[in-house]
């Protein structure tokens, strides 16, 4: 199975954007990814989000801590 493990860092904190209902406003500074298929780690910065999108689309599974309720909604406006 081709999977990746993802974690991201935000530009702002929840209190700065008015809480969890505004996850899309947090912004993203960097996304760290481990790609199982190639056994590599990569830190994607904003200008590399096109490549990050390709990695996510070709992965059978994307793994992360609280990914469905935080990472993916935060990342969605950028990818």
N, C-alpha and C positions, 0 to 999 in steps of 0.2 A: 504494500500500500504506500502511495506517495502522500506523505503528510508533512505539515510544517507546524512549528511552535512559534507563537507570536506574543510579543509584549510591546506596549507603546508608552511613550512619555508625552504628556500634554503641555501645552503652552500656558494654560491657566488652571486654576483650582476651581472646584465646584462652587465654592462660596463667591468667586468672582463672576460667575455666569448665572447665579440665581438658583443653583441646585440641580438635582438629577434630571429634572425635566428639560434641561438645556445642555445635555451632553454634546450635542452637535456644535455647540459654541466653544468648546474647550480648546480646539486646535490641537495639532500634533507636531511635535518637534522631531521625533525619531521613532522608528519602528524596528525593533530587533526581531530577527527571524532565524530559526534553525530549519534548514531544509533537509529532510531525511534522505531524499533521493540522491542528493549530491554530497551529503554529509558536510555542509558548510553553514557557517554563521555569517549573517550580514546585517548591518545597521543601515536601514534605508532612511535617508533624509528627504525632505519635501521634494527636491528636484528629481528624486529617484522613484517617486510613487507610481510612475507608469510601469516600471519594472516590478515593483511590489505587487501591483494589480495582477500582472501576468503570473507571478508565483502563486498568489491566492487562487486565481481561477483554475490553475492546472493542478492544484492540490486536491486530493481526494478527501482530506480531512484537515481542518485548521484547529489547532489545540491552543488553549490559553486559560488563564485563571479568570473566571467571571467574564469570559469573552463575549457571550451573547448579550449581557446586560451592561457592558462597559466598552470594551475595546472596539468591537465592531460598530456600535452606534457612534462612537467618537470618530472612528476612521471613515465612516460612510461618506461624509461630505468631501473627502479628499481623494477617494479612490473610486 
